[in-house]
């Protein structure tokens, strides 16, 4: 009798846990967008994010207007009002954006690192920025049989708008949407835009795995 009651209780607890953790429409995670600031001289810069979704993590902390204000050095080092330093501004969130896979690349998992090295260089990331991008995403991608990859433009920037003061001369935003595949698919190859970096430059990279 005791065992029966325990089994019923355990089943009830499990059912409640599953109910509480289940979401019918969780949306897509915008994973680790990071923002680098490279002014030509030490400059106080305010970056405001207008995100059509729910922010789940930011670092350093934003103010009440969804802004960061930091002093940036030409090498990209950021310093806040308390004197703490950072390599970049970081945020994550969940949105219901529809990402565009009308063109892109189907890449074997084992070839993902080499593909990203080439694509990110074409897009204009430095070797350091590309390295940080790759070490974040590669563990999630290289063991898949194939990955469908498309670098987003309006589908991303329209729901994650940035306002930057002073205004940068160069703005490079790299956002990769991708899906794990069991078999290869054919699609038109995407033309990768290249941004020439000159003057005060702002660089952002991030991505999302689409289920």
C-alpha positions in Angstrom: 0.0 0.0 0.0 2.8 2.4 0.9 4.6 1.5 -2.3 1.5 2.2 -4.3 0.9 5.6 -2.7 4.6 6.5 -3.3 4.4 5.5 -6.9 1.2 7.6 -7.4 2.8 10.6 -5.7 6.0 10.3 -7.8 3.9 10.1 -10.9 1.9 13.2 -9.9 5.1 15.2 -9.1 6.6 14.2 -12.5 3.5 15.3 -14.3 3.4 18.6 -12.6 7.1 19.2 -13.4 6.6 18.4 -17.1 3.6 20.7 -17.2 5.5 23.6 -15.7 8.5 23.2 -18.0 6.5 22.8 -21.3 5.8 25.8 -23.5 3.6 25.5 -26.6 5.6 28.2 -28.5 8.9 29.0 -26.9 10.2 31.0 -29.9 13.8 31.1 -31.2 16.8 31.9 -29.0 19.0 34.6 -30.2 22.2 33.1 -28.8 25.1 35.2 -27.6 25.0 38.2 -29.7 28.1 40.1 -28.7 28.9 43.7 -29.6 32.5 45.0 -30.1 33.2 48.8 -30.1 36.3 50.1 -31.9 36.5 53.9 -31.8 39.5 55.7 -33.3 40.2 57.3 -29.9 38.9 56.7 -26.4 35.2 57.6 -26.5 32.1 57.4 -24.3 29.6 55.3 -26.3 25.9 54.5 -25.7 24.4 51.4 -27.3 20.6 50.9 -27.2 19.0 47.6 -28.2 15.3 47.7 -29.4 14.5 43.9 -29.3 11.2 42.5 -30.5 11.3 39.7 -28.0 12.2 38.9 -24.4 15.7 39.5 -23.2 16.9 36.5 -21.1 20.4 37.7 -20.2 22.6 40.8 -20.6 26.1 41.6 -19.4 27.0 44.1 -18.3 23.7 45.2 -16.9 21.7 47.7 -19.1 20.0 50.8 -17.7 16.2 51.3 -17.7 16.2 52.4 -21.3 17.8 49.1 -22.5 21.1 50.9 -23.1 24.7 50.4 -22.2 27.0 53.4 -21.7 30.8 52.6 -21.7 34.1 54.2 -22.5 35.7 52.3 -25.4 39.3 52.3 -26.3 40.6 51.8 -29.9 41.6 48.2 -29.1 38.0 47.4 -28.1 38.4 47.4 -24.3 35.2 48.7 -22.7 35.1 50.4 -19.3 31.9 51.1 -17.3 31.2 53.9 -14.8 32.5 51.7 -12.0 35.8 51.0 -13.7 35.0 47.4 -14.6 36.4 46.3 -18.0 34.8 44.1 -20.7 35.8 42.7 -24.1 32.3 43.2 -25.5 28.6 43.8 -24.7 26.6 40.6 -24.4 22.9 39.8 -24.7 20.5 36.9 -25.3 16.8 36.7 -25.9 13.9 34.8 -27.3 11.9 36.0 -30.3 9.4 34.8 -32.8 11.2 36.0 -35.9 10.9 34.0 -39.1 14.4 33.4 -40.5 15.2 33.3 -44.2 16.6 30.0 -45.6 15.8 30.8 -49.2 19.6 30.8 -49.8 22.5 29.6 -47.8 24.8 26.6 -47.4 24.5 22.9 -46.6 27.7 21.9 -44.9 28.8 18.5 -43.6 29.3 18.6 -39.9 33.0 17.7 -40.2 33.5 20.6 -42.6 31.9 23.2 -40.4 35.0 24.7 -38.9 36.7 25.3 -42.3 33.5 26.7 -43.7 33.0 29.1 -40.9 36.7 30.3 -41.1 36.2 31.1 -44.7 32.7 32.6 -44.5 33.5 34.8 -41.5 36.6 36.2 -43.1 34.5 37.1 -46.2 32.0 38.8 -44.0 34.7 40.9 -42.4 35.3 39.5 -38.9 38.9 39.7 -37.6 40.6 36.5 -36.7 40.0 37.1 -33.0 36.3 37.7 -33.6 35.9 34.7 -35.8 37.7 32.5 -33.3 35.3 33.5 -30.6 32.4 32.9 -32.9 33.7 29.4 -33.9 34.5 28.1 -30.5 31.0 29.1 -29.3 29.1 27.4 -32.2 31.4 24.6 -33.4 30.7 22.2 -30.5 27.0 22.3 -31.3 27.4 21.8 -35.0 30.4 19.6 -35.9 28.8 16.3 -34.7 25.7 16.7 -36.9 25.7 14.9 -40.3 24.9 18.2 -42.0 24.1 21.8 -41.1 21.9 24.2 -43.1 23.4 27.6 -42.6 22.1 31.0 -43.7 23.5 34.4 -42.5 20.6 36.7 -41.8 20.1 40.3 -42.7 16.7 42.0 -42.4 15.1 39.0 -40.8 17.5 39.6 -37.9 18.1 43.4 -37.8 14.4 44.2 -38.1 13.7 42.6 -34.7 17.0 43.6 -33.0 17.6 47.2 -33.9 20.7 49.0 -32.5 21.0 52.7 -31.9 24.6 53.9 -31.2 25.8 57.3 -30.1 28.1 58.6 -31.5 27.1 56.9 -34.8 29.7 54.5 -36.2 31.2 54.9 -39.6 31.2 51.1 -40.1 28.6 48.6 -38.7 29.0 44.9 -39.2 26.3 42.6 -37.9 26.8 38.9 -38.5 23.9 36.6 -37.4 23.9 32.9 -38.4 20.6 30.9 -38.4 21.2 27.2 -38.8 19.5 23.8 -38.6 20.9 20.4 -38.0 20.1 17.9 -40.9 20.3 14.2 -41.3 20.8 14.4 -45.1 22.0 17.1 -47.5 19.7 19.5 -49.2 20.1 21.7 -52.3 19.6 25.4 -52.1 20.9 28.5 -53.9 24.3 29.6 -52.5 24.1 32.8 -50.4 26.1 35.9 -51.5 27.9 37.1 -48.4 28.1 40.9 -48.1 31.4 42.4 -47.0 31.7 45.5 -44.9 34.9 47.6 -45.2 36.0 48.6 -41.7 37.0 52.2 -41.4 36.8 54.8 -38.7 34.7 54.1 -35.7 33.6 50.5 -36.2 31.0 48.4 -34.4 30.9 44.6 -34.9 28.2 42.2 -33.7 28.0 38.5 -34.1 25.4 36.0 -32.9 23.2 33.2 -34.1 20.3 30.8 -33.5 19.6 27.1 -33.9 16.2 26.8 -35.7 14.3 23.6 -34.9 
